[in-house]
């Protein structure tokens, strides 16, 4: 298959905004901790969901750094890094405080 075929995929990404998906499980964990954090089942569920979101967030942060090195717009990458960092820190803080 040649590179000029319509089915060939480019190796580099044009945007890093898709790397922000780990904010979804982090937001679910924060919502559970905020609304029902005094109940054991909600705390455990939030810890599991947050435990899925935190490594995914770390992987997305590494991908953002790689995207900046490849020349993707650094403002988009900075926005994704800021959102994921704030969400990750908020989940960890709520888990420790609760």
ROFIDO-67474 format. One record per residue: x, y, z of N, C-alpha, C in turn; residue number from 1; residue in one letter. Coordinates in pm, whole numbers, plus 50000, padded with zeros to 5 digits. Atoms other than C-alpha are relative to their C-alpha. Last residue first. Layout:
 neast nnorth   nup caeast canorth  caup ceast cnorth   cup num residuo
     X      Y     Z      X       Y     Z     X      Y     Z NUM       A
...
END
This chain:
 neast nnorth   nup caeast canorth  caup ceast cnorth   cup num residuo
 50128  50066 49964  48781   51304 55253 50017  49883 50092  98       X
 50075  49924 49900  49098   51515 55262 49875  49924 50047  97       X
 49922  49992 49876  49326   51266 55086 49919  50068 50111  96       X
 49985  50134 49945  49074   51167 54819 50076  50004 50133  95       X
 50129  50042 49944  48972   51530 54763 50008  49861 50061  94       X
 50030  49919 49880  49335   51638 54721 49871  49955 50066  93       X
 49911  50047 49894  49413   51351 54481 49971  50076 50130  92       X
 50042  50135 49960  49108   51433 54272 50086  49950 50115  91       X
 50127  49987 49926  49188   51807 54268 49951  49863 50047  90       X
 49970  49949 49866  49551   51744 54172 49873  50011 50084  89       X
 49929  50105 49927  49444   51529 53878 50030  50043 50143  88       X
 50095  50107 49968  49184   51782 53760 50067  49889 50081  87       X
 50092  49950 49898  49432   52071 53783 49901  49891 50041  86       X
 49926  49984 49875  49702   51878 53598 49907  50047 50112  85       X
 49973  50131 49943  49463   51757 53328 50074  50011 50134  84       X
 50127  50063 49960  49325   52104 53260 50025  49867 50069  83       X
 50057  49928 49885  49668   52270 53260 49872  49933 50050  82       X
 49915  50027 49883  49828   52008 53034 49941  50067 50124  81       X
 50027  50138 49961  49537   52030 52788 50081  49965 50125  80       X
 50136  50004 49947  49564   52411 52779 49967  49860 50049  79       X
 49996  49941 49867  49942   52396 52739 49863  49998 50066  78       X
 49938  50097 49909  49905   52153 52449 50005  50055 50142  77       X
 50096  50108 49980  49662   52385 52275 50055  49898 50098  76       X
 50109  49946 49920  49895   52680 52329 49894  49894 50027  75       X
 49972  50019 49858  50195   52478 52211 49890  50056 50089  74       X
 50019  49873 49930  50061   52444 51860 50015  49981 50151  73       X
 50142  49966 49989  50195   52116 51724 49989  50126 50085  72       X
 50035  49874 50062  50565   52122 51639 49853  50034 50001  71       X
 50022  50022 50143  50681   51767 51697 49955  50127 49929  70       X
 49870  50022 50062  50830   51868 52035 49988  49978 49849  69       X
 49933  49869 50005  50494   52012 52133 50137  49985 49935  68       X
 50062  49922 50106  50327   51684 52038 50064  50137 49988  67       X
 49950  50048 50129  50574   51488 52250 49942  50078 49883  66       X
 49860  49954 50008  50492   51705 52552 50061  49955 49868  65       X
 50001  49855 50026  50123   51649 52486 50141  50055 49987  64       X
 50032  49981 50141  50173   51273 52459 49997  50148 49963  63       X
 49880  50037 50075  50348   51271 52798 49976  50019 49850  62       X
 49902  49892 49981  50055   51461 52948 50129  49972 49923  61       X
 50040  49888 50087  49810   51213 52793 50097  50117 50014  60       X
 49967  50039 50138  49998   50922 52955 49967  50114 49904  59       X
 49854  49996 50013  49987   51095 53294 50043  49964 49859  58       X
 49960  49860 50005  49615   51163 53253 50151  50012 49984  57       X
 50036  49953 50134  49549   50799 53171 50040  50145 49982  56       X
 49898  50048 50096  49744   50706 53484 49970  50043 49857  55       X
 49867  49944 49972  49522   50943 53690 50109  49943 49908  54       X
 49975  49871 50064  49188   50861 53525 50140  50055 50021  53       X
 49994  50021 50145  49180   50491 53612 50038  50130 49930  52       X
 49882  50082 50026  49267   50552 53975 50015  49964 49855  51       X
 49886  49909 50000  49009   50831 53977 50131  49927 49975  50       X
 50013  49921 50122  48745   50578 53877 50115  50100 49989  49       X
 49977  50088 50116  48865   50337 54145 49994  50079 49870  48       X
 49859  50039 50000  48898   50605 54415 50033  49911 49880  47       X
 49922  49885 50046  48561   50753 54321 50148  49968 49996  46       X
 50025  49986 50144  48400   50411 54354 50079  50116 49942  45       X
 49928  50109 50067  48565   50359 54693 49981  50009 49849  44       X
 49856  49976 49987  48454   50701 54818 50079  49894 49925  43       X
 49967  49890 50091  48101   50653 54683 50149  50030 50004  42       X
 50007  50051 50137  48069   50310 54846 50038  50109 49900  41       X
 49886  50085 50032  48194   50446 55179 49999  49954 49855  40       X
 50041  50142 50008  47948   50732 55202 50117  49916 49951  39       X
 50007  50052 49865  48078   51072 55318 49956  49853 50004  38       X
 49871  50041 49946  48196   51157 54967 49996  49943 50140  37       X
 50026  50114 49912  47845   51162 54823 50126  49949 50069  36       X
 50141  50017 49964  47825   51498 54646 49977  49891 50104  35       X
 50063  49876 49956  48183   51621 54629 49858  49977 50051  34       X
 49942  49957 49872  48353   51283 54619 49932  50125 50054  33       X
 50036  50096 49895  48118   51154 54352 50053  50044 50136  32       X
 50143  49984 49975  48155   51469 54143 49953  49905 50110  31       X
 50021  49877 49923  48532   51461 54176 49854  50021 50035  30       X
 49949  50024 49865  48545   51097 54064 49980  50123 50089  29       X
 50096  50091 49935  48321   51172 53766 50045  49973 50144  28       X
 50117  49919 49964  48540   51472 53677 49894  49914 50069  27       X
 49961  49915 49888  48854   51255 53688 49882  50086 50047  26       X
 50004  50077 49875  48684   50992 53474 50042  50082 50122  25       X
 50135  50056 49976  48604   51261 53213 49998  49912 50124  24       X
 50070  49910 49907  48933   51457 53243 49860  49945 50030  23       X
 49996  50049 49862  49106   51156 53090 49933  50092 50101  22       X
 50108  50090 49960  48969   51271 52749 50014  49948 50143  21       X
 50062  49956 49876  49207   51570 52726 49891  49906 50048  20       X
 49929  50058 49887  49433   51406 52469 49938  50038 50133  19       X
 50054  50133 49973  49179   51478 52195 50069  49932 50117  18       X
 50123  49985 49923  49275   51845 52219 49935  49867 50031  17       X
 49987  50074 49876  49628   51760 52110 49873  50008 50084  16       X
 50050  49932 49881  49586   51859 51748 50021  49912 50122  15       X
 50008  49857 50025  49732   51782 51406 49961  50077 50126  14       X
 50132  49943 49972  49848   51434 51503 50005  50151 49975  13       X
 50004  49893 49901  50151   51280 51339 49859  50053 50016  12       X
 49941  50044 49875  50165   50940 51169 49993  50106 50109  11       X
 49876  49928 49966  49928   51025 50887 50049  49957 50138  10       X
 50017  49903 49892  49682   50752 50801 50131  50073 50025   9       X
 49880  49984 49918  49677   50574 50467 49977  50109 50104   8       X
 50016  50069 49873  49326   50489 50345 50122  50015 50092   7       X
 50090  49926 49912  49323   50752 50069 49982  49933 50136   6       X
 50135  50057 50001  49631   50597 49909 49911  50075 50099   5       X
 50094  49908 50063  49931   50828 49861 49858  49944 49998   4       X
 50035  49892 49910  50147   50645 50113 49896  50094 49942   3       X
 49917  49880 50009  50148   50332 49902 49949  50108 50095   2       X
 50085  49883 50000  50000   50000 50000 50090  50124 50000   1       X
END
